[in-house]
Amino acid sequence: MLQHAKHRPPSSAARWLSCPASVNVMEIYAGQDSDASLEGTKAHEMLSTYQEWGVMPDDEDVDMQYRVMMAMEWITATRKQYGGEYYYEQRLEIPETGEFGTCDSVFVTPALIHIMDYKDGWVPVDINKNAQLMTYLLGAIAKWGERPAYRITVVQPKYVHRDGMIRTQDISQDDVAWFREQVHYSMIHDHYAAGPHCRKTYCPHRGNCATFLAWSVDNMNLAWYPSDFNALDDYQLGEALDQADILAGYRDQLRGEAFRRMARMDRRIPGYDLKKGKTNRDFSSDQARKQVMEKMKELGATEDDLFERVPISVAGVERFFKRKFKHMGRGAWMKPFAEAIQGYVTGGDASLVVEKEIDGRKSWKKGSEFGTLKGSLPDVL
């Protein structure tokens, strides 16, 4: 079972470094796991089991299995490259915080300490002096001693980053000293600070945080749709996109806090009330379903009435091929899958969307698909 620190876990380092006083309110939200965090925990346990037993655990989520296989391929290749010692799910005591963290992978040689963290989510993880990995590095240095060189790596198979799904950065002695100062500062100060880190760190207190509300009022003016007669320039538009992105999910967090106050504290929020929402109905059991079907038969229902036949999707065919060829290696399914669907599948070209530059998908420019076009649209419509 994966273990976690109580107040200043490495996984939340970006939050408590940016907002030192946030450690005081996190106990309110203890145990509130999201679907994404539960999926991440499952992936980490799969990776740990794979390393312990040398066999991929059987699981219906074949896509997750392939992501874990990517991480294992990188781990295996890196172990061969370095030699030295290798540790997985390694508990590291962090002297600077007085707490601990559990690191996915640590490579230790006489010349190097290399920290790797596996990420199973969609949100791109910045490798640049990543706070979580730097905190692990402090623990590794405390355990094995200083080394001439340090390195950190993020393995994130779900997100196609422009720098690759596996991103590595060398860390200097000055970087380590700088990070120690950041940790020390957060330990001796006790103030709330709001900013982009509130969303990036998934702070659960954002919907109830007066500091974030004040910050958003002062700093989010560009996040709202501007007048056509007072248009943003290109730089302002980029800033507006970033700022509006920070607000994503804020409404849901506000509603969650309002629900907590009304339902659990018997408080009244002016203009709002608790209502009974729509439910997704389902049979209580298979036996209950059979009983209802028998009643339908008595009324003349046919087999077609009783059973919904849904043809398999292309995604379902892909999952089948992944399962069928999994034992042959991570990419073995791709060729037979392509041969099986060739001539039978149409579509697949997605429409253009606006994404951040770090997205590793192909960048499109005007005319790139059809060559040079005659004429052009005006810059301002």
Phi, psi and omega in degrees: 000134180289138180253153181223145176289165188271305188258316183234065178291146177305325182297339179250016185302321180299329179285305186286342172286320181281327183227084187305323184285352181297337179295340183284338184251353185294334180296335178298328186254017181299137175083005181268082181276137176269169177300321181294319181291324178292322178293321177296320178297319179298317180296319179293321177293325177295317179295319179296316179295320179301318181287325183288320186253346181076013181225135178292126178299142178287129182205148181287341179275085185290331178295320177295322178301318180293324177295318178294324177298323177299315179298318181294322177298318179294317179300314182298315180294321181290323177297319178294324182293317186272321196071219176063205183256149178226137180226138176236153187046050185270121175285129182234124175281132182255100184300326184294333180250346184075013180236197184220169174215158178248111187267138181298311184211137175227125175254127184233121173231170177300338184252352192206146164239127184235121181256132174237138175234132180266130178241127183255007185267176181271334185286125184298136181257128180278125182278339188298107182043049183306125188299320180296311182290326177294325177293317174302320182298321176300318178294322180292321178296320178296327184277317186249357179092166181292152179230160177296331185219154178224156183208145176231148182220140171246127173253114184225084186292337186284332184253125179275092182275151180297335179266009178100160179288339177244115186238132185232144176222136173280138182246128182271170175298322178296323177298317179296315179297317178300316182293322176302320178296322178296318179295316180300317180300315182293335181282332184258356178248156185217068181225156177269141178219129181251156180167194179304333181297338182299320178275319183300329181263007179054041182300119183289347183271358186303321181289351181234016188259114178294328180294319179292322179299313180297319179296318182295322178296319183283331192242354187253022182303325182284350185285351184257153187298124184275164177289145177296338182266358178226061193287149175287147168279176187298320180296316180296324179297318177297319177297318181298319178299316179297315184290321178295326179296326180297328181282347182304129180086350182296320179300317180295323178292323176297317178296323178296320179292321177297319178297317180300317182291318183285319186278324187255340184242002179056038178267161178245127177257114183307129178089358182226155178208164178273131180235158176277119183274178177288149179241152174267105185283145177206161177290145181289336179196168177296324179295321178297321178299316180298322180296317179294322179296323178296320178295324178293322178299322178297337179263008174098016180293140178264176178299322179295329177290328189270338184234128177265118181261112181251115180299151181293143179270169176298321177298323177294320176297319179298316178298323178298314181294324177298317178294318186295322186251012183301323184291347183266358180123165190296323183255009186294336184284341193293317182293308179298328177295314180298321179293324183291325184263353183300126180085354183244355183235134177245166178082195179112347177272115183277157175287162181284140178226159178270124179226166177291156183297333182289346176298129188276000178291162183301134175274136182251141175238160182303125179086359186292335182271331187244008184082196182287128180261146175277129182079173180201161176282151176294151181295328181239122179270000000 
